[in-house]
Amino acid sequence: MQNSYKKSGVDISIANKFVKHIAKLSKKNVKKRNTSFNASNIGAFGSSFDISNIKIKQPVIISCTDGVGTKIDLANKFKKFDTIGIDLVAMCVNDLIVQGAKPLFFLDYIAIGKLDLNKTKKILKGILKGCRISDCELIGGETAEMPGIYSKDKFDLAGFSVGIVSKKKILNKTRVKNKNIILAIPSSGIHSNGYSLIRSILKKVKINKNLRKELLKPTKIYVKEIMKLVNKNLINSASHITGGGLIENISRSVPTNLSINIDLSKIKTKRVFKWIKSKNISDPEMLKTFNCGVGFCLIVDKSKKNQIKKYFSKEFMPYEIGHISKDKKKINLVNSLSW
């Protein structure tokens, strides 16, 4: 009996069917949105995106890459695959807008033990939805069937996104000034960080359907709101609250000669974090591991606070949690988180 690639565990015919499915969806999306992306290029060796019609003075390209970590394991465990793609896009584009860049396009990488068309189509559905929310295009990617590296039902995701911003509008910590205020924008939930700790908790406790849904709630994409603020010159600096938590990520957006002051009691913690906290997790560990209800932060002039609020829905309304000062101590935390 002759050996073959298919017998070793890789079925190229299924992969080809998936590529055709992607091309079909991309063509529909381009027709609906009337974009400059050439969908017929799907399946080629490289992806192209025409930027000649983008009218930006002194354009600068910003790029980001990320994954969704071990949240993937819960998607597998609960057999829910249609939202994890939103998380993937969110983790990349939310990093782009920290520098004021408008997302242009996105590429994905799916590595899987055994290609399951139903599962991968659901993952792709989430990726496309994330791109629509972000007002960017899915222009290419790679799907790798890797038997022996990943067990039959296991998979991993990675994403890559590119954005554009005028050199004069790039957000960075040099814009931050003494007496600026720190605004917290609520998260939709846990987003995509801290899931190794959550999985450790789940080994010891049983959860209901509502909590399962909460644990897989997709990451909030802040692109539309933040881009409006960037266009109106309302932000000095910003932070996407991901791995390392609130304090570490805000610190990345403030110059070394200025200090961060945060009143922890002002943070509006969500119910899911109260549940995690109840599993014998300390406050410092919660702050270091999770967003605790704050998905994105803005550092702005106090006079612009009310104007900024006009661009947000009630659910994601920014609120003040601290300010910038010139103290000797870099981080000044007062009070405790409210549980």
N, C-alpha and C positions, 0 to 999 in steps of 0.2 A: 504494500500500500504506500503510495507516494505521500510525502509531506506537503502541506500547503499552508499559506498564511491563515486561511480560514480555520484550518484544523488546530493551529496554534492559539486560536482565540480571537483573531482580528478579522472582522467581516467588512471589507471595503465597500461592498454593495450597500450595506446599511448606512455607512458614512456618506456615500454619494446621494442617497435618498434624503439625508438630513441637510446636505448642502443645497439640494434642489428646493427643499422646504424653506430654507433661509432666504434663498434668492427670490422665491415667490413672495414671501412676506416683505422683503426689502423693496421690491418693485411696487407693491401696494402702498407701502409707507411713503415712498418718494412721490408717487402720483398724488397722494392725499395731501402731502406737505409742500409739494412743488419745490423741492430742494435741488441743489446743484450736484448732489452725489450721484454717481453713475452706478446704479444697482446691477447692471449687467456685468459689472466687474467682479461680483461675488463669485468666489471659486478660483480667481486668478492668484498668482503668486504674491501679489502685493495689492494694497488698497490705495485708491487715489481720492483726493478731496480738493475741489477747486476753491481756492481762497481769493481769486482775482476780483470777485465782486464785493468782498468785505471792505467797507470804507472805514478804516481805522488809521489814524495818523500814528506813525512810529510803532507799528505792530510788533508785539513780543509774543512768542509762542511759549506756553506753559504746559508741562506734561506731568501726569501722575499715574502711578500704578499701585494696585492693592488687591486684596482678596477679602473673603468674609470669615476667615478663620474656622474655628470648630463649630460655628453655627450650622455648618453643612451637616454635621453629624446628627443634629436634631431634625433637620429637614428630612434626612434619611429615616430616622427613627419614627417620626410622625407621618412619613410619606406625604409630605407637602412640598412641592417643588416649584410652584408658580410665583413665589415671592422672593426666593433667595437671589434671583437675578436682579431684582430691584436693589437689594442690599449691595450687590457687586457694583452696580453703576453708582450708587450713592457714595460708597466709600472712596471712589475716585473723583467724581465731580464735586463733592463737598470739599475736597482738598484743593481743587482748582480754584474755586471761588474765594478761598481764603486770600488769594493774591489778586482777586478782582477779575479773573479770567473767565470769559464766556466759553463754556464747553462747545466744541465744534463736532468732535466725533469720538467714537468709542470702539474698542476691539476687545473681544473676549477670548479666553483660553479655557476649554473644558477638558479635563483629563478624567477618564472613567475606565473602570475595569472591564465592563461589558456594555457596549453601546445599546441603550434601550431608547428607541425612538420616542415613545410616549413620555418618558422622563425628560429627555433632552429637549423635546418640544416645549414642555412646561417651563423648563429653566430658561429657554430662549424667550418665551412669552414674557417672563419677568424682566429679562434684560431689555427687551424692546419697550416695555412699559416704562422702565427706568429712564431710557433714552428719550421717550416722549415727554416725560415729566421734566427732564433736563433740557429739552429743546436742542438735542444733539442727535447725530446719526450713528447707527451701528453700521460700520463700513467694512467689517471683516473680523476674522478670528481664526481659531484653530480648535478642532476637536480631536483629541488623541485617545484612541482605545489602547489601554495598557494592561492586558491580563498578566497576572503575576506580580505586578507592582501595586495595583489596587484590587482588592477582592471584588467579586462580581457586582455588588450593589454600591460600592464606594465610589466617590468622585471628588474632584477638587475644582475650584474656580479661581481664575485670576482675571483682572481687567486692566485696561490701559486706556487713558483718555488724554486728549489734547484740547487745550483752550487757547484763546487769543485775548490780548488786552493791550491797550495803548500804553506806551512806556510811562506817560504822565499819570496814568490812573492805577498803576500797580500798587497794591496795598502791601505795606511792610511796616515793621516796628519803628522805623525812623520817623513815622508820622505821629506816633504816640506822644502826648504832651501831659505835663503835670496837671492834675485835677480833671483829666478825662474820666468818664464813667465807664463801668463795665456792665453791659447788658447781656442777660442770659436769654437765649431763645430755646423754648422747650423742645425736648426730644419726643419722638413718637413712642419711645419705649427704650429697650436695652440697646437698640441699634445692632452693631456687629462686633462688640468687644466684651470680654469677660466670660465667654461661653465655656472655657475649660473649667472655670470655677463652678458655673451653673451645672455643667454635666457631672461634676463631682457631687454636687448636692442631690441631683436627680437619682444617683445610685442608691441613695438612702431614703428617699421619700417618693410617694406616689402623687401625681397631680391630676387635676380634672381637665376637661376640654377647654374651658375658658383660659386656664393658665397656659395650656399648650399653645393656644392661639396667641396669647400675649408674648410668649417666648419667641415665636416666629414672626411677630409683627415686623414688617419691613422698615428699614432705616428711612427716616425723613430726608427728602431731597430739598435743599434750601435754595436751589439755583434761581428760580424766578424772583423770589423776594430779594435775595442779596444782589442780583444784577441790577434791579431797579435802584437800590441804594447806592451802588457803585456809580451808576449813570448820573445820579443826583449829587455825587461827591459828599455823601453823608457818613461815610465810614473812614476811620483812621487806620484801624487794624482789626483783624478777625482771627478766630480760632475754631477749628473743627475739633470737637471733643471726642477723641477716640482712645486708643490704647494709652495708658498713663493717666487717664482721667482729667478732671477739670483743671487742677492747679498746674500740672506739668504742661498741658497744651496751651493754656493762657500764657505761661512763662515764655513760651517760644515766640510769642507775638508782642513782647514788651522789651525795650532796650535795657541793657544791664545797669544803666544809671538811674532807672526809675523803679519804683516798688509797686507791688500788687496788694491791694487791700480787699478782702472778701468777707462779707458777713454770711456765714454758712446757714444761719437761721432763715435767711431770705430765699434760699433755694427751695423751689417747689418740687419735692420728691414725689415720684409716682408710686402707685400702689405696688407694682411689681418689684420695685427696689426695697420696699418695706418687707415684702415676703422674703427676698434674698437676705436682708439684714437680720431677719428673725432666725436664720439658720446659723447663728453664732458667728457672724461676720462683724469685725470691728469697724468703726467709722473711718479710721485711716485706710483700711483695706478697701472699703466701699468707694472712697474718694479716689483711690489709686487705680482701681480696677474698672469702675463703671462711670457712666456719665451722670448717674443719679438724678436724671430728669432734665439735664441741660445738654442739648445736642450741638449747639453752636453758640459762640460768644462774639460780641461786637465791642470794640473800644472806640468811643465816640465823644464828641464835644457835648457837654450836658445840654446846651441850648438846642441840640438837634433831636433830643429824645422823643418828643411828641410827634415830630415830623416823621421819624423813622417808624413809629407805631402804626401809621396810616397804611403801611404796605403789608401788614400781616393780618391773618384771620385770628379770631378769638383763641382758637386752640393753640396757636404758636406765637402768641403775643409776647414780644420781648419785655423783660422787666429788669430793674436795676438790682445788682447784687454786690457792687463794690466800686472802687475808684482807684486811680493811679496817683501816687505821691512820690516825694523825694526822700523817703526814710532810708536809714542805713540798712535796715533789714529788707531783703528782697521780697519775701512773702509774709504777709500779715493776715492771719485768719482770726476772726472773732466769732464767739458763740458756737453752737453746734448744729448739725443737721437736724431737721425736724422729722421725726418718724411717727 
